[in-house]
């Protein structure tokens, strides 16, 4: 939503407040401090729409866990460079880099960060599961060069591979995964099935039939098939695909098995999904999609982080009363009247915005009463350094009732009395 449209909506809400309806169901508290410090928690996957602060949420949770004494790595699949910048690193690559946490944090553990490089991950798999000669053949194949860098679905599968590699070792107490934006964030859940469909597809089976069955490549059926496909794809591309498949044939089973093993890992105890959204209709619609999808896949959901909310500094004065008081102050006149009236109107606008955001949050809770919620107030500016992450971590992991206004962190405004 544009700033102009948002301002218009806020002004409309201030002048025409929603009539009081029946109280919405109370959201459950999301205790993220317990989640990231629990030794049994080994993987946390943050997912959500684009632009909701998912990357900073992932990094802040990882920082909180490291400060509590855990050895943590945060893996971002989002190609944006925000994570490196906020962690004080020049760049991130396919290997974990240690983050130097300030002494003031009293960190007892370690924080590392990395960004998925899907081509390098694919290259590492080829090297690990083939001979040097076979690996060289694969690397030089034009079809492989396209597949490993830009083919649809490769990023999600390589994310699954990298997560499996990180979890297979004993180095990390906790792995925090920052997924790509929008609904593609959950595409890596489909990686095992996609890989199976790809490997079991008609074209792949025909291309590998000579090596698997001993038939000569010049058999009548294959010649007929290749002529048709050559007209569609071009003869050179067909030869590249055939050579690639033949070189990779012995690795097919390993691809499928590892992806399936990682998929099952995401469903086992020790893994938690955290959905991140902002108090906007589109973002919360995406959050509902994630919640439903995770439920369908029987994935463990920790709850919803409602980021960038706008709680008022006090909840004792409603928007309507603040507007009325501003008018009275201006009518009375006197020194500082305009300044006081302006402050009251700012508060009225803030209360109207908070009311709108709480209404959206209540609608989500009504649809998903079993989902725990943690609200995080909007920062004054972008989170671009370790101090900003420290503040975000405090908001994410602080006690539910420890706020300046006493409103629980699962809400933006106090609950209406029943």
Secondary structure, DSSP 8 states (H G I E B T S, - for coil): --HHHHHHHHHHHHHS-----S-----EE--HHHHHH-TT--EEEEEE-TTSSHHHHHHHHHHHHHHTT-EEEEEE-S--SHHHHHTT-S---SS-EEE---GGGT--SEEEEEE--HHHHHHHHHHHTS-HHHHHHHHH-HHHHHHHHH-TTHHHHHHHHHHHHHHHSSS-SEEEEE--SGGGGGGGGGHHHHHHHHHTSHHHHHHHHHHHH---TT-HHHHHHHHHHHHHH-HHHHHHHHHHHHHHGGGHHHHHHHHHHHHHHHHSTTEEEEEEEESSHHHHHHHHHHHHHHHHTT--EEEEEEEEE---S-SSS-HHHHHHHHHHHHHH--TTHHHHHHHHHHHHHHHHHHHHHHHHHHHHHHH-TTSEEEEEE--SS---SHHHHHHHHHHHHS-TT-STT---TT-SS-----
